[in-house]
Amino acid sequence: MANISPELSVIIPVLDEAAGINRAVAHLRQVDPRLSIEIIVVDGDPRGTTIPAIVDGAVRTTTAPRGRAVQMNCGAALATGDILLFLHADTVLPPQAFALILAAMNDSRIVAGAFDLGFDADLRLFRITEGYVFLRTRLTRVPFGDQAIFIRKDYFDRIGGYRQIPIMEDVELMKRIRKRGDRICIIPVKVRTSARRYMREGIVYGTFRNWLLQILYALGVPPERLVKWYRS
């Protein structure tokens, strides 16, 4: 596979992640030690408070205005890999994730993809949410950012990257790809995403708030209005 696999650039948008960033980077190094990957951390804090905590000297770092879309576009502009993997700092990839991505993208018809969603908390409501996301992604082929979206860099650049909107930038990108008639792959293996925000805000509130935001966005409510309900 090494002879046909393109290089991966992993882009991590962060904000106040000093406590966990080294754990996230170390995990990426362990996913497939044989593969050379590029890790880019983009700090949304203009003071760059997460960056000084990073101990891996090979990690590329920069700052950008706060907002995942802006930060991820900034990271993509720096990336040298053929495939971009946008990863939340609190999302853990499954074993062999890179090999799975490269195998999927070896099909030239596929331009982007993501994994199934899993949570790191053993509560029934999270299993229900995982099941809902599984069905939604199979029906719509529109994964969300916490599912570890990956995309060909040349394609990402060609379609203009993420729209710089305050929320739903991942959904907007995937819908734009689908509207173009291009293929999105869903790898049937779960990432493990932190449930910390749900725990902090309240599990029931956070779950149904997110579902409501998705419905309202689908009905045409502007992201600039929706973000007021998302930020705690």
matplotlib code that plots the C-alpha trace (Angstrom):
import matplotlib.pyplot as plt

x = [0.0, 2.9, 3.6, 0.1, -1.0, -0.9, 0.4, -2.1, -2.3, -4.2, -5.6, -6.7, -8.6, -8.2, -9.3, -8.1, -6.9, -3.5, -4.5, -5.3, -3.4, -0.3, -2.6, -4.3, -1.0, 0.5, -2.5, -2.1, 1.6, 0.4, -2.3, 0.2, 3.8, 4.9, 3.1, 4.5, 1.7, 1.7, 0.0, -1.2, -2.6, -4.5, -5.2, -8.3, -6.9, -4.8, -2.5, -1.8, -2.4, -2.5, 0.6, 3.2, 2.0, 2.8, 5.9, 6.1, 8.5, 7.3, 3.8, 3.2, 1.4, -0.3, -3.0, -6.2, -9.3, -11.6, -14.1, -13.7, -14.2, -11.6, -9.1, -9.6, -9.2, -6.0, -4.6, -5.6, -3.7, -0.5, -1.0, 1.2, -0.6, -2.8, -5.5, -6.8, -8.2, -10.0, -10.0, -11.5, -9.0, -11.3, -12.0, -10.0, -9.5, -10.0, -7.1, -5.9, -7.8, -5.2, -5.1, -8.9, -8.8, -6.2, -7.9, -11.2, -9.5, -7.7, -11.1, -10.7, -14.5, -14.5, -13.6, -14.4, -15.5, -15.8, -16.2, -19.2, -19.7, -19.1, -18.9, -16.6, -19.4, -21.4, -24.9, -27.9, -28.7, -25.4, -26.0, -29.3, -27.5, -24.9, -27.7, -29.5, -26.2, -25.6, -29.0, -28.8, -25.4, -26.4, -29.5, -28.1, -24.3, -23.8, -21.4, -20.6, -17.2, -17.0, -17.0, -13.4, -14.0, -11.4, -11.1, -8.7, -6.8, -6.9, -10.7, -11.0, -9.1, -11.1, -14.5, -13.3, -12.9, -15.2, -17.7, -16.7, -19.9, -20.0, -21.7, -22.7, -19.7, -19.2, -22.8, -22.6, -19.4, -20.9, -24.1, -22.2, -20.2, -23.4, -25.0, -22.1, -22.9, -19.5, -19.1, -18.7, -17.6, -18.7, -16.2, -18.3, -15.9, -16.5, -14.4, -14.6, -15.7, -15.6, -19.0, -17.6, -19.7, -22.9, -21.9, -21.2, -24.4, -26.7, -27.0, -30.7, -30.4, -27.3, -28.7, -32.0, -30.5, -28.2, -31.1, -33.1, -30.3, -29.9, -33.6, -33.6, -30.6, -32.2, -35.3, -33.1, -32.4, -29.1, -26.1, -25.6, -28.8, -28.3, -24.9, -26.5, -28.1, -25.0, -22.4, -22.6]
y = [0.0, 2.3, 2.6, 3.8, 5.6, 9.4, 11.3, 12.4, 15.8, 15.8, 19.2, 19.8, 23.1, 23.8, 26.3, 25.9, 22.3, 22.5, 19.8, 17.2, 18.1, 15.9, 12.9, 13.6, 14.0, 10.9, 8.8, 10.0, 8.8, 5.4, 4.8, 3.6, 4.3, 3.1, 5.9, 9.4, 11.9, 15.6, 17.0, 20.7, 22.3, 25.5, 27.5, 29.8, 31.7, 34.7, 34.2, 30.6, 29.2, 25.5, 25.7, 26.0, 22.8, 20.7, 18.6, 16.9, 19.1, 17.8, 19.2, 22.3, 25.0, 28.3, 30.6, 31.8, 33.7, 31.7, 29.4, 25.9, 26.8, 29.6, 27.4, 24.4, 26.4, 27.9, 24.4, 23.2, 26.1, 24.9, 21.2, 19.3, 16.0, 14.7, 13.9, 16.2, 14.7, 17.2, 16.0, 17.4, 17.5, 15.3, 12.6, 9.4, 7.5, 3.8, 1.4, 1.3, 4.5, 5.8, 2.5, 2.6, 6.1, 5.4, 2.2, 4.2, 7.0, 4.6, 4.6, 7.7, 8.1, 9.0, 12.6, 12.7, 10.6, 10.1, 7.4, 6.3, 8.1, 6.7, 8.3, 7.6, 7.4, 4.2, 5.6, 4.5, 7.9, 8.0, 4.5, 5.9, 8.9, 6.7, 4.7, 7.9, 9.2, 5.8, 5.9, 9.6, 9.3, 6.2, 8.0, 11.4, 10.7, 13.9, 13.2, 15.8, 17.1, 14.8, 11.9, 12.8, 14.2, 13.5, 14.9, 15.1, 18.4, 19.3, 18.8, 20.8, 23.7, 23.5, 23.8, 26.6, 24.8, 25.4, 28.2, 30.7, 30.3, 30.1, 26.6, 23.8, 24.3, 20.6, 19.9, 22.7, 21.3, 17.8, 19.0, 21.0, 17.9, 15.9, 18.7, 18.5, 14.8, 13.6, 10.6, 10.5, 7.4, 6.4, 4.0, 1.5, 1.8, 4.2, 7.1, 7.7, 11.3, 12.8, 13.3, 16.1, 18.9, 16.8, 16.1, 19.7, 21.1, 18.2, 15.0, 15.4, 19.1, 18.7, 15.9, 17.4, 20.9, 19.4, 17.6, 20.7, 22.7, 20.2, 20.4, 24.2, 24.3, 21.9, 24.2, 27.2, 29.0, 30.9, 29.6, 33.1, 32.6, 29.0, 29.6, 31.6, 28.4, 26.3, 28.2, 27.8]
z = [0.0, 0.7, -3.1, -4.0, -0.8, -0.8, 2.2, 4.8, 6.5, 9.8, 10.7, 14.2, 15.1, 18.8, 21.4, 25.0, 24.5, 26.2, 28.7, 26.0, 22.9, 23.5, 24.1, 20.8, 18.9, 20.5, 19.5, 15.9, 15.9, 17.1, 14.6, 12.0, 12.9, 9.5, 7.7, 7.5, 8.3, 8.7, 11.8, 11.8, 14.9, 14.3, 17.5, 17.5, 20.4, 19.1, 22.0, 20.9, 24.4, 23.2, 21.0, 23.7, 25.4, 22.3, 22.9, 19.5, 17.6, 14.2, 14.6, 12.5, 14.4, 13.5, 14.8, 13.1, 14.0, 16.2, 14.3, 13.0, 9.4, 9.4, 11.4, 9.2, 6.0, 7.5, 8.2, 4.7, 3.2, 5.0, 4.3, 1.9, 1.9, -0.9, 1.6, 4.3, 7.5, 9.7, 13.3, 16.4, 19.3, 21.4, 18.8, 18.8, 15.5, 15.3, 14.8, 11.2, 10.5, 8.0, 6.1, 5.9, 4.6, 2.0, 0.9, 0.4, -1.4, -3.7, -5.5, -7.7, -7.8, -4.1, -3.2, 0.5, 3.4, 7.2, 9.8, 11.9, 15.2, 18.6, 22.1, 24.9, 27.5, 28.2, 28.5, 26.6, 25.2, 23.4, 21.9, 20.6, 19.2, 17.5, 15.9, 14.7, 13.2, 11.5, 9.8, 9.0, 7.3, 5.3, 4.1, 3.4, 2.9, 4.9, 7.8, 10.5, 11.7, 14.7, 12.4, 11.2, 7.7, 5.1, 1.6, -1.4, -1.0, -4.7, -4.7, -1.4, -2.9, -6.1, -4.5, -2.2, 1.1, 4.1, 3.9, 6.7, 8.7, 12.5, 12.6, 10.3, 8.1, 7.9, 6.8, 4.3, 2.8, 2.5, 1.0, -1.5, -2.5, -2.9, -5.0, -7.4, -7.8, -6.3, -4.0, -0.3, 1.5, 5.0, 6.6, 8.8, 11.8, 14.7, 15.9, 19.6, 20.4, 23.8, 25.5, 27.7, 26.3, 26.7, 30.3, 31.0, 29.4, 30.3, 28.2, 27.3, 26.7, 24.5, 22.5, 21.6, 21.1, 18.5, 16.8, 16.8, 15.2, 12.5, 11.7, 11.7, 9.5, 7.0, 7.0, 6.0, 9.3, 8.9, 10.8, 12.3, 14.2, 15.1, 16.7, 19.5, 20.7, 20.3, 22.2, 25.9]

ax = plt.figure().add_subplot(projection="3d")
ax.plot(x, y, z, "-o")
ax.set_aspect("equal")
plt.show()
